[in-house]
């Protein structure tokens, strides 16, 4: 049976290139974005270029937990449960702003939305499913979880780096909780310094083409070499160490607990997915 891949933020940049390359390899693809027109355009292009695969689209704004919940419900209702979930979407806000639920925007989109989406889908994932969280090598080397939402401490680049560390903390904690259940793996990666909108708008066009950025997520999604590897950080095509702070189990616990508190305080329930 052909496997299905869901790539968040796949109407542009690394996400779109990843979706295209997986379609080229024969995977069915679910394209996600916040613009219905861009999702529709991307789906149409992939269907035209790769007529042998099934490509579906789903529209949701990850800055709203209500939208994340609706997205998960729609995925389940439409029978679009992925064998491979690639949590790729990412932003960097130059000014302090709040999500629909009152949380710092970069953190809300880059970490909290993907944390919630993953937990909503977790109990529905098939055996040997792969969860892949796109982080960055500029993830923070230190973090105060209690100050993540505090305007006083906001710095654009730091907020991005904190959110990318949270992607890794989430990966390691989820790996421990899953403990090999149903063969599901969860890994995280640095895609490279790639000319995405995030990079260009913040640091300029100093990176490599998006085709290079898709290599690592495609590898983790498809390679038999990593089918039994979980709880790892990948960079430059191989397993590497993330920042020492990311291995602090008490910090992993704190990030997990804070994420759940934020979701529940916004009025949403965390499903019992057996972890």
C-alpha positions in Angstrom: 0.0 0.0 0.0 1.3 3.5 -0.9 2.3 5.5 2.1 0.8 8.9 2.8 2.9 12.0 4.0 1.5 15.1 5.6 3.9 18.1 5.4 2.9 21.2 7.3 3.8 24.5 5.6 4.1 22.8 2.2 3.0 25.6 -0.1 6.4 27.3 0.0 10.1 26.7 0.6 11.4 23.5 2.1 7.9 22.1 2.8 6.8 22.4 -0.8 10.1 21.0 -2.2 9.8 18.1 0.4 6.2 17.4 -0.7 7.2 17.4 -4.4 10.2 15.1 -3.9 8.1 12.6 -1.9 5.5 12.7 -4.6 8.2 12.0 -7.1 9.2 8.9 -5.0 5.6 7.7 -5.2 4.2 8.8 -1.9 0.7 10.2 -1.6 1.0 13.7 -0.2 -1.2 16.0 1.9 -0.3 19.6 1.3 -1.0 22.0 4.2 -1.0 25.8 4.2 -3.0 28.7 5.6 -4.1 30.1 2.2 -6.7 28.1 0.3 -5.5 29.5 -3.0 -1.9 28.5 -2.4 -2.9 25.1 -1.2 -5.0 24.6 -4.3 -2.3 25.8 -6.6 0.3 23.5 -5.0 -2.0 20.5 -5.1 -2.8 21.2 -8.8 0.9 21.4 -9.7 1.8 18.2 -7.9 -1.1 16.3 -9.4 -0.1 17.5 -12.9 3.6 16.7 -12.4 3.0 13.3 -10.7 -0.3 11.9 -12.0 0.3 8.5 -10.5 0.0 9.7 -6.8 -2.8 11.0 -4.8 -2.4 14.6 -3.5 -4.8 16.3 -1.2 -4.9 19.7 0.4 -5.8 21.0 3.9 -6.1 24.6 4.9 -5.4 25.7 8.5 -3.8 28.7 10.3 -1.4 27.3 12.8 -1.5 30.5 14.9 -4.9 29.3 16.2 -5.3 26.2 18.3 -8.9 26.0 17.2 -7.7 25.7 13.6 -5.2 23.1 14.6 -8.0 21.1 16.2 -10.2 21.5 13.1 -7.3 20.5 10.9 -6.8 17.3 12.9 -10.5 16.5 12.9 -10.6 17.0 9.1 -7.6 14.8 8.5 -9.3 12.0 10.5 -12.7 12.5 8.9 -11.3 12.5 5.4 -9.2 9.5 6.0 -6.0 11.3 5.5 -4.1 9.9 8.5 -0.4 10.1 7.5 2.1 7.3 7.7 4.7 10.1 7.9 4.0 13.4 9.7 6.5 16.2 8.9 6.1 19.2 11.2 7.8 21.7 9.0 5.9 25.0 9.1 7.8 27.8 10.7 7.8 31.6 11.0 9.9 34.3 12.6 8.1 37.5 13.8 10.2 40.6 13.9 7.9 42.3 16.3 6.2 40.9 19.4 2.7 39.7 18.5 0.2 37.2 20.0 -1.5 34.2 18.5 -5.3 33.8 18.5 -4.9 32.2 21.9 -2.7 34.9 23.4 0.7 33.3 23.1 3.9 34.7 21.5 3.4 34.1 17.8 6.7 32.5 16.8 6.5 30.0 19.7 2.8 29.4 19.0 3.2 28.5 15.4 6.6 26.8 15.4 6.2 24.6 18.5 2.8 24.7 20.2 0.7 24.1 17.0 2.8 21.1 16.0 2.8 19.8 19.6 -1.0 19.8 19.7 -1.4 18.5 16.1 0.9 15.6 16.8 -0.9 14.6 20.0 -4.3 14.9 18.3 -3.2 12.5 15.5 -1.0 10.2 17.6 -3.6 7.6 18.5 -4.6 7.3 14.9 -1.2 6.9 13.4 -0.5 3.5 11.9 2.2 1.1 13.1 5.8 2.2 12.2 4.6 5.7 11.5 7.4 8.4 11.4 7.1 11.8 13.1 9.7 14.3 11.9 10.1 17.7 13.5 12.0 20.3 11.6 14.2 22.3 14.0 17.4 24.4 13.3 21.0 24.4 14.3 20.4 27.8 15.8 18.2 26.3 18.5 18.9 27.9 21.9 21.6 26.7 24.2 19.6 28.0 27.2 16.0 28.8 27.9 13.7 30.0 30.6 10.3 28.3 29.9 8.5 30.7 32.3 9.5 33.7 30.2 8.5 32.5 26.7 5.3 34.5 26.6 6.7 37.6 28.3 6.9 40.7 26.1 9.7 42.2 28.3 12.1 39.5 27.2 11.1 39.3 23.5 13.8 39.3 20.9 13.0 38.1 17.4 15.9 35.8 16.8 15.9 34.5 20.3 12.2 33.7 20.1 12.9 31.7 16.9 15.8 29.9 18.6 13.7 29.1 21.6 10.9 27.6 19.5 13.4 25.4 17.7 14.9 24.2 21.0 11.3 23.4 22.0 10.9 21.3 18.8 13.9 19.2 20.0 12.7 19.0 23.7 9.4 17.8 22.4 11.0 15.2 20.2 13.1 13.7 22.9 10.2 13.6 25.5 7.8 12.1 23.0 10.3 9.4 22.1 10.6 8.5 25.8 6.9 8.4 26.3 6.3 6.3 23.2 9.0 3.9 24.2 8.7 2.0 20.9 4.9 1.8 21.0 3.6 0.5 17.7 7.0 1.0 16.1 6.4 4.8 15.9 9.5 6.9 15.7 10.1 10.6 16.2 13.2 12.5 15.1 14.2 16.0 14.6 16.6 17.7 12.2 18.4 20.8 10.9 17.7 21.2 7.2 20.7 23.4 6.5 21.0 27.1 6.0 18.4 27.4 3.2 17.0 30.3 1.3 13.5 30.2 2.7 11.4 33.3 3.4 12.3 33.0 7.1 16.0 33.2 6.2 15.9 35.8 3.5 13.6 38.2 5.5 15.7 37.9 8.6 19.3 37.4 7.5 19.3 37.8 3.7 19.8 35.3 0.8 22.9 33.7 2.4 21.8 30.0 2.1 21.5 27.1 -0.2 18.5 26.4 -2.6 15.4 24.8 -1.1 16.2 21.5 -2.9 19.1 21.1 -0.5 16.9 21.8 2.4 14.5 19.0 1.5 17.2 16.3 1.5 17.2 15.7 5.3 13.4 15.5 5.8 13.1 13.3 2.7 15.8 11.0 4.0 14.2 10.7 7.5 10.8 10.1 5.8 11.9 7.4 3.4 15.2 5.8 4.3 15.2 2.2 5.7 18.5 3.1 7.5 16.5 5.1 10.0 13.4 3.0 10.4 14.4 1.9 13.9 16.0 5.1 15.0 14.0 7.4 17.3 14.7 10.3 19.6 17.6 11.6 17.5 18.7 14.9 16.0 20.0 14.9 12.4 22.3 17.4 10.7 24.4 17.2 7.6 23.0 13.9 6.7 23.7 12.0 9.9 22.9 11.8 13.6 24.5 14.5 15.6 24.3 16.0 19.1 21.9 18.9 19.7 22.7 21.5 22.3 23.6 20.0 25.7 20.6 21.7 27.4 18.2 19.7 25.1 19.1 16.5 26.9 18.1 17.9 30.3 15.1 15.6 31.2 13.7 18.1 33.7 13.6 20.7 31.0 12.0 18.3 28.6 9.3 17.7 31.3 8.9 21.4 31.9 8.4 22.2 28.2 5.9 19.3 27.8 4.0 20.4 30.9 4.0 24.1 29.9 2.8 23.2 26.4 -0.1 21.1 27.8 -1.0 23.9 30.3 -1.1 26.5 27.5 -3.4 24.3 25.3 -5.7 23.6 28.2 -5.7 27.2 29.4 -6.9 28.2 25.9 -9.9 25.9 26.4 -8.7 22.7 24.5 -8.3 19.2 25.7 -5.3 16.9 25.2 -6.4 13.5 24.0 -5.4 10.4 25.8 -3.1 8.9 23.2 -1.6 6.4 25.6 1.6 8.4 26.2 
